[in-house]
Amino acid sequence: MDNKELIERLKNLYADLYSTEPEAEALFQELCHLYKGNNENLMDEYAKLFAPVKTTPESVPGSGNPVDMTQLMIDFSEGYSEFVTRLEGTYRDVLKRRKSAVDLFSKMVSLPFPEARILFMTYYKKMDQEQILKSLFISRSTYYRSKKAALGSLQRMIDKGEQSAI
């Protein structure tokens, strides 16, 4: 992970930790219903989006050709399975992003003072530089030096963790 990617992850830290997107919550609820065997709501939603307009036509409108309803419903069922798989994948991505954010946060706060406080106030609390300087009673040069050192230390911690995972 390079420095720019680290800074982007830090900028999105709060949102990743406390993501309360209605879509993510609705996704979690629907998956819970699915696993409990009560997937009627999810099936209804899928049917609204992807079901054939008519479920019992005798022929394709305008062509006079008969419709194979068995194949049509098999396609519908397979589509539903793929739909559920995509929902599960999306939810796994949300959980993975949150786990990564928790890991980054724990590494960030484990840095020594004032490095941890500077990163915490900058990226988690979203405080501006002047507020941080006043709060920590440090000079501007100390702020920049400590922030640079903190990002370097955090970068090394992350790289070390990635290497040990391999």
C-alpha positions as CSV (number, residue, x, y, z in Angstrom):
1,M,0.0,0.0,0.0
2,D,1.4,3.4,-1.0
3,N,1.1,6.6,0.9
4,K,-1.8,8.0,-1.2
5,E,-3.8,4.9,-0.7
6,L,-3.2,5.1,3.1
7,I,-4.3,8.7,3.2
8,E,-7.5,7.8,1.2
9,R,-8.2,5.0,3.7
10,L,-7.7,7.3,6.6
11,K,-10.0,9.9,5.0
12,N,-12.8,7.3,4.7
13,L,-12.1,5.7,8.1
14,Y,-15.1,7.2,10.0
15,A,-17.5,6.3,7.2
16,D,-16.2,2.8,6.9
17,L,-16.4,2.3,10.7
18,Y,-19.9,3.7,11.1
19,S,-21.5,3.0,7.7
20,T,-25.2,3.3,8.4
21,E,-26.3,3.3,4.8
22,P,-29.9,2.3,4.5
23,E,-29.1,0.0,1.6
24,A,-26.5,-1.9,3.7
25,E,-28.9,-2.3,6.6
26,A,-31.7,-3.4,4.2
27,L,-29.3,-5.9,2.6
28,F,-28.4,-7.3,6.0
29,Q,-32.1,-7.7,6.9
30,E,-33.0,-9.4,3.7
31,L,-30.1,-11.8,4.0
32,C,-31.2,-12.6,7.6
33,H,-34.7,-13.4,6.3
34,L,-33.2,-15.5,3.6
35,Y,-31.2,-17.7,5.9
36,K,-34.1,-18.1,8.3
37,G,-36.1,-19.5,5.4
38,N,-38.4,-16.5,5.2
39,N,-37.3,-15.2,1.8
40,E,-40.7,-14.2,0.5
41,N,-39.8,-10.5,0.6
42,L,-36.6,-11.1,-1.3
43,M,-38.3,-13.3,-3.9
44,D,-41.0,-10.7,-4.4
45,E,-38.5,-8.0,-4.9
46,Y,-36.6,-10.1,-7.4
47,A,-39.8,-11.0,-9.2
48,K,-40.7,-7.3,-9.5
49,L,-37.4,-6.6,-11.1
50,F,-36.8,-9.6,-13.3
51,A,-40.0,-11.7,-13.7
52,P,-41.5,-12.2,-17.2
53,V,-44.4,-9.8,-17.8
54,K,-46.8,-12.7,-18.3
55,T,-46.2,-16.0,-16.6
56,T,-48.7,-18.0,-18.7
57,P,-48.6,-16.8,-22.3
58,E,-49.4,-19.3,-25.0
59,S,-47.2,-17.6,-27.5
60,V,-44.6,-14.9,-27.8
61,P,-46.6,-11.7,-28.5
62,G,-46.6,-10.8,-32.2
63,S,-44.8,-13.9,-33.3
64,G,-47.3,-16.7,-32.9
65,N,-44.5,-19.0,-31.6
66,P,-45.2,-21.1,-28.5
67,V,-43.3,-20.2,-25.3
68,D,-41.4,-22.8,-23.3
69,M,-42.6,-21.9,-19.8
70,T,-40.5,-24.5,-18.2
71,Q,-37.3,-23.0,-19.6
72,L,-38.6,-19.5,-18.7
73,M,-39.1,-20.4,-15.1
74,I,-35.8,-22.3,-14.9
75,D,-34.0,-19.1,-16.1
76,F,-36.0,-17.1,-13.5
77,S,-34.9,-19.5,-10.7
78,E,-31.3,-19.5,-11.8
79,G,-31.4,-15.7,-12.0
80,Y,-32.7,-15.6,-8.4
81,S,-29.8,-17.7,-7.2
82,E,-27.3,-15.4,-8.9
83,F,-29.2,-12.4,-7.4
84,V,-28.8,-13.9,-3.9
85,T,-25.1,-14.6,-4.6
86,R,-24.5,-11.0,-5.7
87,L,-26.3,-9.7,-2.5
88,E,-24.1,-12.0,-0.4
89,G,-21.0,-10.7,-2.2
90,T,-22.0,-7.1,-1.7
91,Y,-22.5,-7.7,2.0
92,R,-19.2,-9.5,2.3
93,D,-17.5,-6.5,0.8
94,V,-19.2,-4.2,3.3
95,L,-18.0,-6.5,6.2
96,K,-14.5,-6.7,4.7
97,R,-14.3,-2.9,4.4
98,R,-15.4,-2.5,8.0
99,K,-12.9,-5.1,9.3
100,S,-10.1,-3.3,7.4
101,A,-11.2,0.0,8.9
102,V,-11.2,-1.4,12.4
103,D,-7.7,-2.8,11.8
104,L,-6.4,0.5,10.5
105,F,-8.0,2.4,13.5
106,S,-6.4,0.0,16.0
107,K,-3.0,0.5,14.4
108,M,-3.5,4.2,14.3
109,V,-4.3,4.6,18.0
110,S,-1.4,2.3,18.9
111,L,1.1,4.8,17.7
112,P,3.0,6.9,20.3
113,F,1.9,10.4,21.4
114,P,1.5,12.9,19.7
115,E,1.4,10.9,16.4
116,A,-1.7,8.9,17.3
117,R,-3.5,12.0,18.5
118,I,-2.6,13.9,15.4
119,L,-3.9,11.2,13.1
120,F,-7.0,10.6,15.3
121,M,-7.9,14.3,15.3
122,T,-7.2,14.8,11.6
123,Y,-8.9,11.7,10.1
124,Y,-11.3,10.5,12.7
125,K,-12.5,13.7,14.3
126,K,-12.0,15.7,11.1
127,M,-10.5,18.6,13.0
128,D,-8.7,21.3,11.0
129,Q,-5.0,21.9,11.6
130,E,-5.5,25.0,13.7
131,Q,-7.8,23.2,16.2
132,I,-5.2,20.4,16.5
133,L,-2.4,22.8,17.1
134,K,-4.3,24.5,19.9
135,S,-5.6,21.3,21.4
136,L,-2.2,19.6,21.6
137,F,-0.2,22.8,22.3
138,I,2.3,22.1,19.5
139,S,3.8,24.2,16.8
140,R,3.0,24.0,13.2
141,S,6.4,22.4,12.4
142,T,5.9,19.8,15.1
143,Y,2.5,19.0,13.7
144,Y,3.9,18.4,10.2
145,R,6.9,16.5,11.4
146,S,4.7,14.3,13.7
147,K,2.1,13.7,11.0
148,K,4.7,12.6,8.5
149,A,6.3,10.3,11.1
150,A,2.9,8.9,12.0
151,L,2.0,8.1,8.4
152,G,5.4,6.5,7.9
153,S,5.0,4.4,11.1
154,L,1.5,3.4,10.1
155,Q,2.6,2.5,6.6
156,R,5.4,0.2,8.1
157,M,2.9,-1.4,10.5
158,I,0.5,-2.1,7.6
159,D,3.2,-3.4,5.3
160,K,4.6,-5.6,8.1
161,G,1.1,-7.0,8.7
162,E,0.6,-7.8,5.0
163,Q,3.9,-9.6,4.8
164,S,3.1,-11.7,7.9
165,A,-0.3,-12.6,6.3
166,I,1.5,-14.0,3.2
